[in-house]
Amino acid sequence: MPGFELFGDKERKQVQDVLDSGVLMRYGFDGMRNGHWKARELETALSQKMMVKHTHLVSSGTAALTVALASAGIGAGDEVIMPTFTFVASFESILALGAIPILVDVDDTLTLEPKAVEAAITERTKVVMPVHMCGSMADLDKLQAICKKHNLLLLEDACQAIGGTYQGKPLGSIGDLGCFSFDYVKTITCGEGGAVITNNEAFYENSHQYSDHGHDHIGSDRGAEQHPFLGYNYRISELNAAVGLAQIERLDEFIAVQKRNYTVLRDALSQIPEIVFRRVPEGGEENYSFLNFFLPSKEITQKAHKSLGANGVDGCFYWFDNNWHYYRKWEHLIEPKSLGKLPQDVLDSLPDYSKVNFSTSDQWVGRNISCLIKLGWIEEEVHERAKKMVEAIKRVI
Ligand SMILES: *Cc1c(COP(=O)(O)O)cnc(C)c1O
C-alpha cells in the first residue's frame, strides 16, 4: 500500500517549486508564489479523480474525519455509528466534537454489518460511518438504504481505500461525505495530509472555513475576512500538498501494481481449501492494498500468523491482537482515559464497551490474516513470497 515506496523526480520537482517561491502556506501571499497553488491544484485533481464537486484538503485523515463531521453540524450529544475494526482516528474524531462513538459489529466484509447498524440506531443517531478497511468496502447499497430510511448521514472513511470503486464509483464519493488520509503509510502520501470530499455545497463551505479558524475566505485580503463561526487550524501546508500532487498522478499505476502482486498471492493461496477470502460486496472492486483471508479457527489463525513470520513472510497482520485497529485493545476509549475531563454527557452516554458483546466481530477478526501488498516488489519476489506463504500455512492446518 505505501506510496512512500515509489518516490521520484516528480515529487522532488513539485516540492522544489514551493521552496523556490518560499510560500509554504496555502492561503494568501499571492504576489510571492510564482503562480503556485499546490493545495488548490491537488483539490482540483482529487475532485476530478473522485468524480465529486468539492474537495477540501486538511492536515491529516483524522482531521478530515473531524472536519467532515463538524461540517455537517455534528456535535455534543449526537451519536455516530462506527465499526469495531478500524483505526483509532474514528472515535477520536467523534469525541473531539463532543459526540458519542457507537461501536457496531463487522462481518465477513471486515466492515460494518448492516443489520447491526440498524439495530444500533437511536433517536440521537446522526451519522453512519463505515470504514473501508484494508482496501475493500462496506455494503454501501444497504447502508445507504438504512441512512435514507432513518434520515442519517453516510460518511465514508476511505482512508485505506483510495482507488477502490463500488458500482463504478470511486470509494469516498458515494456517501454524503468521504474522507481520505495521505499519511506516510497510505497508498497516496503527502507525508501528512487528508481530504474531505463531497457533492454538498454547504458541507464544503463549512469544511474550508472550519479548518482555517472559521475564516470565510471571501476576497483576497486575509485580514479583512470574517469568521462566521468558531473553527480550528487543520490546514495542510503547500509542501505536503506538493508531494500529493505528484503522487495522485500515479494512483492508477499504484493500483495496477498492487493488483498484479495481490493476484499472484491470492492465486497461490486459493490452492488451500481451508482458506476463505474476505467478502467484497457485489459491484465492489478493492484497491488491492491488502490481501485478507479467514482460516477455520482462531487457534489455527494464530498459529498461521506465527508460522508466516517464522517463514520469513513479513507484513502480515493479525488485527485481533493489534493495539490500534481492534476494539479489544482500546482501553483508553473503554475506561475512558483522557487528559482533561470529558464532557459529562459523553461520560454518561458512552456505552460500557468492556461489557458489550461483539462476538460476531470476534468471530471474523479472530480468524483473519491481513497481508500488506507492497508496490516495490519485483515479480520473482512475489512468486517467492507466495510459495513461502502457502508452505507456512499448510504447516499448521
Ligand atoms: C490512517 C487512517 C486514518 C487517519 O489518518 P491520519 O492521516 O493518520 O490521521 C483514519 N482512518 C483510517 C481507516 C486510517 O487507516
The ligand as an SDF file (V2000), in Angstrom:
LIG
                    3D

 15 15  0  0  0  0  0  0  0  0999 V2000
   -4.8450    6.3170    8.5630 C   0  0  0  0  0  0  0  0  0  0  0  0
   -6.2590    6.2660    8.8920 C   0  0  0  0  0  0  0  0  0  0  0  0
   -6.9480    7.3560    9.4410 C   0  0  0  0  0  0  0  0  0  0  0  0
   -6.2780    8.5980    9.9270 C   0  0  0  0  0  0  0  0  0  0  0  0
   -5.4000    9.1830    9.0790 O   0  0  0  0  0  0  0  0  0  0  0  0
   -4.1640   10.0730    9.6000 P   0  0  0  0  0  0  0  0  0  0  0  0
   -3.8120   10.8220    8.3590 O   0  0  0  0  0  0  0  0  0  0  0  0
   -3.0820    9.1290   10.0260 O   0  0  0  0  0  0  0  0  0  0  0  0
   -4.6560   10.9510   10.6890 O   0  0  0  0  0  0  0  0  0  0  0  0
   -8.3000    7.2530    9.6230 C   0  0  0  0  0  0  0  0  0  0  0  0
   -8.9640    6.1330    9.3160 N   0  0  0  0  0  0  0  0  0  0  0  0
   -8.3440    5.0600    8.8060 C   0  0  0  0  0  0  0  0  0  0  0  0
   -9.1320    3.8510    8.4540 C   0  0  0  0  0  0  0  0  0  0  0  0
   -6.9670    5.0780    8.5970 C   0  0  0  0  0  0  0  0  0  0  0  0
   -6.3580    3.9900    8.1480 O   0  0  0  0  0  0  0  0  0  0  0  0
  1  2  1  0
  2  3  1  0
  2 14  2  0
  3  4  1  0
  3 10  2  0
  4  5  1  0
  5  6  1  0
  6  7  2  0
  6  8  1  0
  6  9  1  0
 10 11  1  0
 11 12  2  0
 12 13  1  0
 12 14  1  0
 14 15  1  0
M  END
$$$$
